[in-house]
């Protein structure tokens, strides 16, 4: 018996949503599960140093790749002042389906990042995913400041907090 192969239009009708959206969701969920396992292994075998290395590696690439994926030209940010970027970047991220994010510059040259939701929580209860968010925020802080930064996790939803809050501080001291 020969089976009829469904084309994209037929699949879209059955799903009642855009096929690309469903496929992206499945890929995101699968990637989140794989990453959760990797993060748990890193935490287990690498301890706190492993988490710091992961954050630094993520900070190098993820912010730029995230912006490209959202069809945002990262070089456009150079046209704005730091104050404008602190307002524009969260709006862009939210408009593209990201969480509500606020970025606040603190007097000592640090940045406070506050997120109202955990994007990874639906896919994994792994607390290690906080390292992914921390890496992303660290990357944004380094992009904003142009300096090496460290990041501190103040509270996260995955660990029972009401919000996710991170403070990025200049690695070699802030303003005096």
N, CA and C atoms as an extended XYZ file, in Angstrom:
528
Properties=species:S:1:pos:R:3:atomname:S:1:resname:S:1:resid:I:1 pbc="F F F"
N         0.835       -1.161        0.000 N   UNK     1
C         0.000        0.000        0.000 CA  UNK     1
C         0.894        1.243        0.000 C   UNK     1
N         0.591        2.170       -0.861 N   UNK     2
C         1.387        3.384       -0.991 CA  UNK     2
C         0.809        4.473       -0.086 C   UNK     2
N         1.665        5.095        0.720 N   UNK     3
C         1.191        6.181        1.573 CA  UNK     3
C         1.450        7.509        0.895 C   UNK     3
N         0.502        8.401        1.054 N   UNK     4
C         0.632        9.723        0.465 CA  UNK     4
C         1.501       10.579        1.380 C   UNK     4
N         2.494       11.211        0.830 N   UNK     5
C         3.383       12.089        1.598 CA  UNK     5
C         2.711       13.455        1.750 C   UNK     5
N         2.641       13.936        2.995 N   UNK     6
C         2.043       15.239        3.253 CA  UNK     6
C         3.000       16.357        2.862 C   UNK     6
N         2.444       17.367        2.251 N   UNK     7
C         3.293       18.527        1.967 CA  UNK     7
C         3.169       19.524        3.121 C   UNK     7
N         3.977       20.577        3.085 N   UNK     8
C         4.012       21.554        4.175 CA  UNK     8
C         2.655       22.187        4.441 C   UNK     8
N         1.906       22.472        3.375 N   UNK     9
C         0.592       23.115        3.535 CA  UNK     9
C        -0.363       22.207        4.301 C   UNK     9
N        -0.350       20.898        3.980 N   UNK    10
C        -1.222       19.951        4.679 CA  UNK    10
C        -0.870       19.878        6.162 C   UNK    10
N         0.407       19.849        6.444 N   UNK    11
C         0.856       19.770        7.832 CA  UNK    11
C         0.415       21.023        8.588 C   UNK    11
N         0.576       22.200        7.959 N   UNK    12
C         0.167       23.445        8.610 CA  UNK    12
C        -1.324       23.434        8.922 C   UNK    12
N        -2.144       22.914        8.018 N   UNK    13
C        -3.583       22.842        8.260 CA  UNK    13
C        -3.884       21.952        9.459 C   UNK    13
N        -3.208       20.829        9.559 N   UNK    14
C        -3.437       19.898       10.666 CA  UNK    14
C        -3.043       20.508       12.002 C   UNK    14
N        -1.966       21.226       12.020 N   UNK    15
C        -1.447       21.756       13.271 CA  UNK    15
C        -2.157       23.026       13.727 C   UNK    15
N        -2.794       23.730       12.785 N   UNK    16
C        -3.475       24.973       13.067 CA  UNK    16
C        -2.521       26.059       13.580 C   UNK    16
N        -1.236       25.855       13.397 N   UNK    17
C        -0.219       26.868       13.698 CA  UNK    17
C         0.864       26.753       12.644 C   UNK    17
N         1.683       27.747       12.573 N   UNK    18
C         2.778       27.750       11.608 CA  UNK    18
C         3.743       26.590       11.897 C   UNK    18
N         4.028       25.780       10.885 N   UNK    19
C         4.910       24.622       11.054 CA  UNK    19
C         6.286       25.034       11.557 C   UNK    19
N         6.792       26.127       11.042 N   UNK    20
C         8.115       26.585       11.454 CA  UNK    20
C         8.142       26.827       12.967 C   UNK    20
N         7.064       27.399       13.498 N   UNK    21
C         6.980       27.667       14.934 CA  UNK    21
C         7.056       26.360       15.728 C   UNK    21
N         6.321       25.342       15.289 N   UNK    22
C         6.314       24.051       15.982 CA  UNK    22
C         7.692       23.405       15.914 C   UNK    22
N         8.305       23.426       14.746 N   UNK    23
C         9.634       22.833       14.598 CA  UNK    23
C        10.658       23.576       15.453 C   UNK    23
N        10.559       24.897       15.490 N   UNK    24
C        11.477       25.665       16.338 CA  UNK    24
C        11.294       25.293       17.802 C   UNK    24
N        10.052       25.108       18.216 N   UNK    25
C         9.763       24.741       19.603 CA  UNK    25
C        10.358       23.368       19.939 C   UNK    25
N        10.183       22.413       19.025 N   UNK    26
C        10.725       21.065       19.239 CA  UNK    26
C        12.248       21.119       19.309 C   UNK    26
N        12.870       21.853       18.406 N   UNK    27
C        14.333       21.977       18.412 CA  UNK    27
C        14.806       22.665       19.684 C   UNK    27
N        14.102       23.690       20.113 N   UNK    28
C        14.457       24.414       21.332 CA  UNK    28
C        14.357       23.488       22.536 C   UNK    28
N        13.279       22.711       22.597 N   UNK    29
C        13.079       21.800       23.728 CA  UNK    29
C        14.179       20.728       23.745 C   UNK    29
N        14.492       20.164       22.583 N   UNK    30
C        15.535       19.139       22.495 CA  UNK    30
C        16.890       19.732       22.893 C   UNK    30
N        17.187       20.911       22.370 N   UNK    31
C        18.455       21.561       22.705 CA  UNK    31
C        18.531       21.844       24.196 C   UNK    31
N        17.405       22.274       24.778 N   UNK    32
C        17.376       22.570       26.214 CA  UNK    32
C        17.648       21.306       27.027 C   UNK    32
N        17.083       20.174       26.613 N   UNK    33
C        17.310       18.924       27.344 CA  UNK    33
C        18.776       18.500       27.257 C   UNK    33
N        19.357       18.591       26.072 N   UNK    34
C        20.763       18.228       25.889 CA  UNK    34
C        21.651       19.154       26.723 C   UNK    34
N        21.358       20.439       26.651 N   UNK    35
C        22.164       21.396       27.383 CA  UNK    35
C        22.034       21.193       28.896 C   UNK    35
N        20.835       20.848       29.365 N   UNK    36
C        20.644       20.588       30.803 CA  UNK    36
C        21.558       19.466       31.262 C   UNK    36
N        21.650       18.404       30.467 N   UNK    37
C        22.534       17.292       30.808 CA  UNK    37
C        23.990       17.706       30.829 C   UNK    37
N        24.391       18.496       29.855 N   UNK    38
C        25.776       18.964       29.801 CA  UNK    38
C        26.112       19.865       30.984 C   UNK    38
N        25.187       20.740       31.329 N   UNK    39
C        25.420       21.650       32.456 CA  UNK    39
C        25.506       20.873       33.760 C   UNK    39
N        24.622       19.896       33.947 N   UNK    40
C        24.668       19.086       35.165 CA  UNK    40
C        25.989       18.331       35.268 C   UNK    40
N        26.470       17.800       34.128 N   UNK    41
C        27.751       17.091       34.129 CA  UNK    41
C        28.896       18.057       34.445 C   UNK    41
N        28.834       19.246       33.865 N   UNK    42
C        29.863       20.247       34.119 CA  UNK    42
C        29.875       20.648       35.591 C   UNK    42
N        28.698       20.884       36.164 N   UNK    43
C        28.621       21.229       37.592 CA  UNK    43
C        29.164       20.099       38.453 C   UNK    43
N        28.852       18.870       38.087 N   UNK    44
C        29.275       17.712       38.876 CA  UNK    44
C        30.791       17.519       38.810 C   UNK    44
N        31.334       17.547       37.590 N   UNK    45
C        32.759       17.263       37.422 CA  UNK    45
C        33.656       18.501       37.540 C   UNK    45
N        33.099       19.674       37.214 N   UNK    46
C        33.931       20.867       37.192 CA  UNK    46
C        33.771       21.776       38.382 C   UNK    46
N        32.755       21.552       39.195 N   UNK    47
C        32.534       22.409       40.357 CA  UNK    47
C        32.279       23.847       39.953 C   UNK    47
N        32.555       24.766       40.860 N   UNK    48
C        32.267       26.178       40.600 CA  UNK    48
C        33.147       26.730       39.476 C   UNK    48
N        34.352       26.228       39.322 N   UNK    49
C        35.213       26.697       38.231 CA  UNK    49
C        34.618       26.346       36.877 C   UNK    49
N        34.007       25.173       36.790 N   UNK    50
C        33.362       24.766       35.535 CA  UNK    50
C        32.262       25.730       35.144 C   UNK    50
N        31.462       26.179       36.123 N   UNK    51
C        30.386       27.131       35.859 CA  UNK    51
C        30.936       28.471       35.390 C   UNK    51
N        32.039       28.915       35.992 N   UNK    52
C        32.644       30.186       35.591 CA  UNK    52
C        33.159       30.112       34.159 C   UNK    52
N        33.771       28.999       33.815 N   UNK    53
C        34.281       28.817       32.448 CA  UNK    53
C        33.117       28.809       31.461 C   UNK    53
N        32.043       28.088       31.803 N   UNK    54
C        30.864       28.039       30.936 CA  UNK    54
C        30.311       29.445       30.708 C   UNK    54
N        30.175       30.222       31.756 N   UNK    55
C        29.645       31.581       31.622 CA  UNK    55
C        30.510       32.423       30.702 C   UNK    55
N        31.830       32.316       30.855 N   UNK    56
C        32.741       33.102       30.014 CA  UNK    56
C        32.649       32.689       28.538 C   UNK    56
N        32.567       31.376       28.305 N   UNK    57
C        32.444       30.902       26.924 CA  UNK    57
C        31.142       31.374       26.286 C   UNK    57
N        30.055       31.293       27.042 N   UNK    58
C        28.763       31.736       26.531 CA  UNK    58
C        28.755       33.239       26.290 C   UNK    58
N        29.396       33.995       27.171 N   UNK    59
C        29.420       35.451       27.055 CA  UNK    59
C        30.111       35.910       25.775 C   UNK    59
N        31.060       35.111       25.291 N   UNK    60
C        31.804       35.495       24.092 CA  UNK    60
C        30.945       35.444       22.833 C   UNK    60
N        30.034       34.492       22.742 N   UNK    61
C        29.344       34.275       21.482 CA  UNK    61
C        27.835       34.512       21.510 C   UNK    61
N        27.184       34.135       22.602 N   UNK    62
C        25.729       34.104       22.595 CA  UNK    62
C        25.071       35.460       22.344 C   UNK    62
N        25.501       36.568       22.968 N   UNK    63
C        24.783       37.820       22.704 CA  UNK    63
C        24.755       38.197       21.224 C   UNK    63
N        25.893       38.085       20.556 N   UNK    64
C        25.931       38.436       19.133 CA  UNK    64
C        25.095       37.463       18.302 C   UNK    64
N        25.202       36.166       18.596 N   UNK    65
C        24.419       35.175       17.856 CA  UNK    65
C        22.924       35.358       18.102 C   UNK    65
N        22.566       35.705       19.352 N   UNK    66
C        21.164       35.953       19.682 CA  UNK    66
C        20.638       37.142       18.889 C   UNK    66
N        21.431       38.183       18.803 N   UNK    67
C        21.006       39.366       18.059 CA  UNK    67
C        20.856       39.047       16.575 C   UNK    67
N        21.782       38.284       16.030 N   UNK    68
C        21.680       37.886       14.623 CA  UNK    68
C        20.434       37.045       14.383 C   UNK    68
N        20.139       36.126       15.308 N   UNK    69
C        18.959       35.266       15.169 CA  UNK    69
C        17.670       36.080       15.209 C   UNK    69
N        17.691       37.218       15.899 N   UNK    70
C        16.515       38.074       15.971 CA  UNK    70
C        16.511       39.120       14.855 C   UNK    70
N        17.397       38.943       13.865 N   UNK    71
C        17.530       39.877       12.742 CA  UNK    71
C        17.883       41.294       13.196 C   UNK    71
N        18.769       41.373       14.184 N   UNK    72
C        19.243       42.661       14.683 CA  UNK    72
C        20.716       42.768       14.306 C   UNK    72
N        21.068       43.849       13.655 N   UNK    73
C        22.461       44.083       13.303 CA  UNK    73
C        23.184       44.607       14.549 C   UNK    73
N        24.087       43.800       15.150 N   UNK    74
C        24.767       44.240       16.375 CA  UNK    74
C        25.527       45.555       16.207 C   UNK    74
N        25.971       45.851       15.001 N   UNK    75
C        26.722       47.094       14.795 CA  UNK    75
C        25.830       48.328       14.910 C   UNK    75
N        24.512       48.137       14.790 N   UNK    76
C        23.617       49.289       14.902 CA  UNK    76
C        23.670       49.892       16.301 C   UNK    76
N        24.012       49.082       17.305 N   UNK    77
C        24.064       49.587       18.669 CA  UNK    77
C        25.146       50.656       18.843 C   UNK    77
N        26.156       50.640       17.968 N   UNK    78
C        27.230       51.636       18.076 CA  UNK    78
C        26.728       53.042       17.761 C   UNK    78
N        25.548       53.154       17.190 N   UNK    79
C        24.972       54.459       16.852 CA  UNK    79
C        24.285       55.112       18.049 C   UNK    79
N        24.153       54.370       19.146 N   UNK    80
C        23.416       54.867       20.303 CA  UNK    80
C        24.334       55.052       21.503 C   UNK    80
N        23.918       55.912       22.411 N   UNK    81
C        24.646       56.087       23.663 CA  UNK    81
C        24.358       54.892       24.570 C   UNK    81
N        25.159       54.754       25.611 N   UNK    82
C        24.958       53.657       26.553 CA  UNK    82
C        23.566       53.740       27.186 C   UNK    82
N        23.142       54.948       27.552 N   UNK    83
C        21.824       55.125       28.162 CA  UNK    83
C        20.713       54.681       27.222 C   UNK    83
N        20.867       55.008       25.944 N   UNK    84
C        19.856       54.607       24.958 CA  UNK    84
C        19.836       53.089       24.786 C   UNK    84
N        21.014       52.477       24.775 N   UNK    85
C        21.091       51.019       24.621 CA  UNK    85
C        20.436       50.324       25.806 C   UNK    85
N        20.611       50.865       27.009 N   UNK    86
C        19.998       50.278       28.207 CA  UNK    86
C        18.479       50.224       28.083 C   UNK    86
N        17.897       51.132       27.324 N   UNK    87
C        16.447       51.142       27.099 CA  UNK    87
C        16.053       50.339       25.861 C   UNK    87
N        16.821       50.504       24.792 N   UNK    88
C        16.477       49.893       23.502 CA  UNK    88
C        16.649       48.381       23.511 C   UNK    88
N        17.768       47.883       24.032 N   UNK    89
C        18.066       46.449       23.981 CA  UNK    89
C        16.973       45.600       24.634 C   UNK    89
N        16.519       45.928       25.857 N   UNK    90
C        15.434       45.126       26.442 CA  UNK    90
C        14.150       45.154       25.611 C   UNK    90
N        13.836       46.310       25.017 N   UNK    91
C        12.633       46.421       24.186 CA  UNK    91
C        12.739       45.533       22.957 C   UNK    91
N        13.923       45.512       22.348 N   UNK    92
C        14.134       44.679       21.166 CA  UNK    92
C        13.993       43.204       21.541 C   UNK    92
N        14.645       42.801       22.618 N   UNK    93
C        14.596       41.397       23.052 CA  UNK    93
C        13.152       40.976       23.330 C   UNK    93
N        12.409       41.812       24.023 N   UNK    94
C        11.009       41.490       24.340 CA  UNK    94
C        10.153       41.440       23.074 C   UNK    94
N        10.372       42.376       22.157 N   UNK    95
C         9.572       42.415       20.926 CA  UNK    95
C         9.823       41.193       20.042 C   UNK    95
N        10.968       40.544       20.231 N   UNK    96
C        11.306       39.362       19.438 CA  UNK    96
C        10.971       38.064       20.164 C   UNK    96
N        10.189       38.152       21.252 N   UNK    97
C         9.756       36.938       21.950 CA  UNK    97
C        10.565       36.570       23.169 C   UNK    97
N        11.500       37.413       23.542 N   UNK    98
C        12.309       37.142       24.723 CA  UNK    98
C        11.595       37.576       25.989 C   UNK    98
N        12.221       37.332       27.133 N   UNK    99
C        11.605       37.725       28.407 CA  UNK    99
C        11.680       39.234       28.605 C   UNK    99
N        10.856       39.741       29.521 N   UNK   100
C        10.968       41.148       29.893 CA  UNK   100
C        12.259       41.289       30.684 C   UNK   100
N        13.074       42.202       30.241 N   UNK   101
C        14.404       42.394       30.806 CA  UNK   101
C        14.586       43.867       31.116 C   UNK   101
N        15.175       44.150       32.245 N   UNK   102
C        15.599       45.522       32.519 CA  UNK   102
C        17.103       45.494       32.779 C   UNK   102
N        17.755       46.536       32.308 N   UNK   103
C        19.195       46.682       32.518 CA  UNK   103
C        19.397       48.050       33.162 C   UNK   103
N        20.057       48.034       34.295 N   UNK   104
C        20.282       49.266       35.033 CA  UNK   104
C        21.776       49.413       35.294 C   UNK   104
N        22.305       50.594       35.008 N   UNK   105
C        23.709       50.850       35.314 CA  UNK   105
C        23.795       51.355       36.747 C   UNK   105
N        24.717       50.771       37.501 N   UNK   106
C        24.927       51.132       38.896 CA  UNK   106
C        26.139       52.053       38.963 C   UNK   106
N        26.184       52.905       39.974 N   UNK   107
C        27.230       53.934       40.098 CA  UNK   107
C        28.655       53.409       39.998 C   UNK   107
N        28.920       52.208       40.448 N   UNK   108
C        30.295       51.694       40.453 CA  UNK   108
C        30.714       51.085       39.112 C   UNK   108
N        29.911       51.286       38.062 N   UNK   109
C        30.240       50.735       36.747 CA  UNK   109
C        29.667       49.348       36.519 C   UNK   109
N        28.899       48.862       37.483 N   UNK   110
C        28.245       47.554       37.362 CA  UNK   110
C        26.913       47.710       36.637 C   UNK   110
N        26.369       46.572       36.220 N   UNK   111
C        25.054       46.538       35.586 CA  UNK   111
C        24.180       45.520       36.315 C   UNK   111
N        22.919       45.895       36.554 N   UNK   112
C        21.944       44.975       37.145 CA  UNK   112
C        20.987       44.542       36.029 C   UNK   112
N        20.886       43.223       35.848 N   UNK   113
C        19.974       42.640       34.875 CA  UNK   113
C        18.841       41.960       35.642 C   UNK   113
N        17.610       42.295       35.315 N   UNK   114
C        16.454       41.700       35.970 CA  UNK   114
C        15.529       41.128       34.905 C   UNK   114
N        15.177       39.853       35.067 N   UNK   115
C        14.254       39.181       34.152 CA  UNK   115
C        13.030       38.749       34.946 C   UNK   115
N        11.857       38.908       34.341 N   UNK   116
C        10.619       38.567       35.039 CA  UNK   116
C        10.229       37.107       34.860 C   UNK   116
N        10.951       36.379       34.032 N   UNK   117
C        10.624       34.967       33.798 CA  UNK   117
C        11.879       34.182       33.447 C   UNK   117
N        11.808       32.889       33.662 N   UNK   118
C        12.902       31.997       33.289 CA  UNK   118
C        12.507       31.312       31.991 C   UNK   118
N        13.214       31.635       30.926 N   UNK   119
C        12.886       31.064       29.616 CA  UNK   119
C        13.117       29.555       29.557 C   UNK   119
N        14.014       29.043       30.388 N   UNK   120
C        14.372       27.631       30.322 CA  UNK   120
C        13.542       26.748       31.239 C   UNK   120
N        12.879       27.336       32.221 N   UNK   121
C        12.178       26.555       33.236 CA  UNK   121
C        11.154       25.568       32.671 C   UNK   121
N        10.403       25.922       31.615 N   UNK   122
C         9.441       24.937       31.114 CA  UNK   122
C        10.104       23.659       30.587 C   UNK   122
N        11.379       23.749       30.216 N   UNK   123
C        12.037       22.616       29.587 CA  UNK   123
C        12.911       21.818       30.534 C   UNK   123
N        13.375       22.447       31.569 N   UNK   124
C        14.266       21.752       32.474 CA  UNK   124
C        14.229       22.411       33.845 C   UNK   124
N        14.159       21.616       34.858 N   UNK   125
C        14.218       22.128       36.226 CA  UNK   125
C        15.670       22.264       36.676 C   UNK   125
N        16.604       22.006       35.779 N   UNK   126
C        18.023       22.078       36.106 CA  UNK   126
C        18.413       23.494       36.514 C   UNK   126
N        18.955       23.641       37.697 N   UNK   127
C        19.410       24.940       38.156 CA  UNK   127
C        20.635       25.394       37.371 C   UNK   127
N        21.263       24.479       36.667 N   UNK   128
C        22.423       24.830       35.865 CA  UNK   128
C        22.115       25.772       34.725 C   UNK   128
N        20.840       25.847       34.328 N   UNK   129
C        20.485       26.751       33.246 CA  UNK   129
C        20.693       28.204       33.627 C   UNK   129
N        20.764       28.487       34.910 N   UNK   130
C        21.054       29.853       35.349 CA  UNK   130
C        22.410       30.292       34.800 C   UNK   130
N        23.317       29.336       34.579 N   UNK   131
C        24.620       29.662       33.990 CA  UNK   131
C        24.476       30.162       32.561 C   UNK   131
N        23.509       29.638       31.831 N   UNK   132
C        23.276       30.085       30.458 CA  UNK   132
C        22.809       31.535       30.479 C   UNK   132
N        21.822       31.833       31.321 N   UNK   133
C        21.320       33.205       31.431 CA  UNK   133
C        22.422       34.130       31.926 C   UNK   133
N        23.189       33.685       32.917 N   UNK   134
C        24.290       34.499       33.438 CA  UNK   134
C        25.313       34.780       32.341 C   UNK   134
N        25.613       33.780       31.531 N   UNK   135
C        26.553       33.974       30.424 CA  UNK   135
C        26.049       34.994       29.418 C   UNK   135
N        24.754       34.929       29.119 N   UNK   136
C        24.153       35.886       28.196 CA  UNK   136
C        24.226       37.305       28.768 C   UNK   136
N        23.862       37.460       30.034 N   UNK   137
C        23.896       38.777       30.667 CA  UNK   137
C        25.329       39.300       30.776 C   UNK   137
N        26.272       38.403       31.079 N   UNK   138
C        27.682       38.783       31.128 CA  UNK   138
C        28.144       39.301       29.769 C   UNK   138
N        27.728       38.617       28.719 N   UNK   139
C        28.085       39.057       27.366 CA  UNK   139
C        27.532       40.432       27.042 C   UNK   139
N        26.268       40.668       27.431 N   UNK   140
C        25.680       41.990       27.196 CA  UNK   140
C        26.420       43.056       28.004 C   UNK   140
N        26.779       42.751       29.251 N   UNK   141
C        27.497       43.717       30.089 CA  UNK   141
C        28.852       44.062       29.468 C   UNK   141
N        29.553       43.063       28.983 N   UNK   142
C        30.862       43.301       28.365 CA  UNK   142
C        30.707       44.077       27.065 C   UNK   142
N        29.627       43.814       26.339 N   UNK   143
C        29.355       44.540       25.110 CA  UNK   143
C        29.062       46.016       25.435 C   UNK   143
N        28.296       46.258       26.488 N   UNK   144
C        27.949       47.630       26.880 CA  UNK   144
C        29.163       48.403       27.399 C   UNK   144
N        29.964       47.753       28.227 N   UNK   145
C        31.071       48.450       28.894 CA  UNK   145
C        32.357       48.456       28.078 C   UNK   145
N        32.511       47.440       27.238 N   UNK   146
C        33.766       47.300       26.510 CA  UNK   146
C        34.894       46.798       27.390 C   UNK   146
N        34.535       46.282       28.579 N   UNK   147
C        35.537       45.816       29.543 CA  UNK   147
C        35.242       44.387       29.979 C   UNK   147
N        36.265       43.735       30.528 N   UNK   148
C        36.074       42.413       31.127 CA  UNK   148
C        35.224       42.576       32.391 C   UNK   148
N        34.265       41.700       32.557 N   UNK   149
C        33.343       41.781       33.691 CA  UNK   149
C        33.239       40.408       34.347 C   UNK   149
N        32.791       40.402       35.593 N   UNK   150
C        32.387       39.189       36.297 CA  UNK   150
C        30.895       39.312       36.539 C   UNK   150
N        30.222       38.183       36.738 N   UNK   151
C        28.777       38.222       36.969 CA  UNK   151
C        28.429       37.471       38.242 C   UNK   151
N        27.503       38.035       38.986 N   UNK   152
C        27.026       37.434       40.226 CA  UNK   152
C        25.538       37.148       40.085 C   UNK   152
N        25.152       35.970       40.465 N   UNK   153
C        23.748       35.570       40.455 CA  UNK   153
C        23.158       35.977       41.802 C   UNK   153
N        22.257       36.955       41.820 N   UNK   154
C        21.654       37.422       43.066 CA  UNK   154
C        20.489       36.513       43.445 C   UNK   154
N        19.585       36.279       42.502 N   UNK   155
C        18.475       35.351       42.707 CA  UNK   155
C        17.983       34.884       41.346 C   UNK   155
N        17.400       33.682       41.317 N   UNK   156
C        16.830       33.167       40.075 CA  UNK   156
C        15.515       32.460       40.371 C   UNK   156
N        14.655       32.460       39.390 N   UNK   157
C        13.360       31.796       39.510 CA  UNK   157
C        13.559       30.293       39.682 C   UNK   157
N        14.535       29.729       38.970 N   UNK   158
C        14.792       28.286       39.052 CA  UNK   158
C        15.196       27.853       40.461 C   UNK   158
N        15.743       28.794       41.214 N   UNK   159
C        16.172       28.487       42.584 CA  UNK   159
C        15.210       29.057       43.626 C   UNK   159
N        13.981       29.385       43.180 N   UNK   160
C        12.942       29.815       44.108 CA  UNK   160
C        12.754       31.319       44.239 C   UNK   160
N        13.505       32.114       43.508 N   UNK   161
C        13.347       33.571       43.572 CA  UNK   161
C        12.118       34.032       42.803 C   UNK   161
N        11.699       35.249       43.052 N   UNK   162
C        10.558       35.805       42.342 CA  UNK   162
C        10.941       36.299       40.950 C   UNK   162
N        12.215       36.660       40.788 N   UNK   163
C        12.746       37.139       39.509 CA  UNK   163
C        14.126       36.524       39.314 C   UNK   163
N        14.681       36.733       38.140 N   UNK   164
C        16.087       36.398       37.911 CA  UNK   164
C        16.843       37.726       37.937 C   UNK   164
N        17.841       37.799       38.808 N   UNK   165
C        18.611       39.029       38.948 CA  UNK   165
C        20.099       38.700       38.947 C   UNK   165
N        20.830       39.424       38.102 N   UNK   166
C        22.268       39.239       37.974 CA  UNK   166
C        22.933       40.603       38.046 C   UNK   166
N        24.103       40.657       38.679 N   UNK   167
C        24.898       41.881       38.735 CA  UNK   167
C        26.228       41.600       38.042 C   UNK   167
N        26.505       42.373       37.005 N   UNK   168
C        27.786       42.270       36.301 CA  UNK   168
C        28.672       43.402       36.793 C   UNK   168
N        29.854       43.034       37.304 N   UNK   169
C        30.789       44.011       37.872 CA  UNK   169
C        32.078       44.015       37.050 C   UNK   169
N        32.703       45.180       36.953 N   UNK   170
C        34.007       45.230       36.268 CA  UNK   170
C        34.975       44.249       36.921 C   UNK   170
N        35.640       43.465       36.101 N   UNK   171
C        36.526       42.426       36.610 CA  UNK   171
C        37.698       43.001       37.395 C   UNK   171
N        38.170       44.161       36.968 N   UNK   172
C        39.351       44.736       37.604 CA  UNK   172
C        39.011       46.017       38.359 C   UNK   172
N        37.858       46.000       39.021 N   UNK   173
C        37.437       47.153       39.838 CA  UNK   173
C        36.601       48.139       39.050 C   UNK   173
N        35.730       48.792       39.759 N   UNK   174
C        34.839       49.772       39.141 CA  UNK   174
C        35.416       51.174       39.241 C   UNK   174
N        34.547       52.147       39.008 N   UNK   175
C        34.952       53.545       39.103 CA  UNK   175
C        35.244       53.895       40.547 C   UNK   175
N        36.206       54.750       40.742 N   UNK   176
C        36.549       55.206       42.094 CA  UNK   176
C        35.969       56.580       42.324 C   UNK   176
